Amino acid sequence: DGGITQSPKYLFRKEGQNVTLSCEQNLNHDAMYWYRQDPGQGLRLIYYSQIVNDFQKGDIAEGYSVSREKKESFPLTVTSAQKNPTAFYLCASSQGPTGNTIYFGEGSWLTVV
Amino acid sequence: AQSVAQPEDQVNVAEGNPLTVKCTYSVSGNPYLFWYVQYPNRGLQFLLKYITGDNLVKGSYGFEAEFNKSQTSFHLKKPSALVSDSALYFCAVRDDSNYQLIWGAGTKLIIKP
């Protein structure tokens, strides 16, 4: 099936650790996105990439890093510099710049223990 | 500044009754507007979008939305609610400065049997 696959669904991080969330899409979309969702709140954009080997910071990029080495993959690393990383993380993709529909993965829960 | 607002945190509707979830926006140019639905612990699913054309947009699962330029609104509607429509609904508008989506805070829709 075509779609966006995020893994793992649940991840626990100890203080001071970096963790990486995986996002893979087989929709042949050019653009990919990472959003953060906190309980009872809307979505906030972390990073986005409109083309391979290029990405831009979103509204809350501090403490996060990404790479876009392949069209289908856009992993997100939550670094130890992110002071409050516990949240639901959503990866998404679209055919091109927004105006086109964005499609989402099923999300990953990150909890700091 | 460009923005989107969902004035209701929660909407309660009896099954079989019509439902409306409200969204208002503010953009400098022509609006690109979207509605998404999120079920618990899942990613967002696209319902419908308005870019241009007919003010009444039909989408998935029997939902529709009415674009009203004079009132800068894009309310989501359904003629007859189902219990399975209970979920979190997000309105979004495209930011003309970077072509990313600006998200509303979400409205929790509860359909009572």
Chai-1 contact restraints between the chains, C-beta under 6 A:
chainA,res_idxA,chainB,res_idxB,connection_type,confidence,min_distance_angstrom,max_distance_angstrom,comment,restraint_id
A,G42,B,W103,contact,1.0,0.0,6.0,A-B,restraint_1
A,G42,B,G104,contact,1.0,0.0,6.0,A-B,restraint_2
A,G42,B,A105,contact,1.0,0.0,6.0,A-B,restraint_3
A,G42,B,G106,contact,1.0,0.0,6.0,A-B,restraint_4
A,L43,B,W103,contact,1.0,0.0,6.0,A-B,restraint_5
A,L45,B,Q100,contact,1.0,0.0,6.0,A-B,restraint_6
A,L90,B,G43,contact,1.0,0.0,6.0,A-B,restraint_7
A,P97,B,Y99,contact,1.0,0.0,6.0,A-B,restraint_8
A,T98,B,R94,contact,1.0,0.0,6.0,A-B,restraint_9
A,T98,B,Y99,contact,1.0,0.0,6.0,A-B,restraint_10
A,T98,B,Q100,contact,1.0,0.0,6.0,A-B,restraint_11
A,T98,B,L101,contact,1.0,0.0,6.0,A-B,restraint_12
A,G99,B,Y32,contact,1.0,0.0,6.0,A-B,restraint_13
A,T101,B,F46,contact,1.0,0.0,6.0,A-B,restraint_14
A,F104,B,G43,contact,1.0,0.0,6.0,A-B,restraint_15
A,F104,B,L44,contact,1.0,0.0,6.0,A-B,restraint_16
A,G105,B,G43,contact,1.0,0.0,6.0,A-B,restraint_17
A,E106,B,R42,contact,1.0,0.0,6.0,A-B,restraint_18
A,E106,B,G43,contact,1.0,0.0,6.0,A-B,restraint_19
A,G107,B,G43,contact,1.0,0.0,6.0,A-B,restraint_20
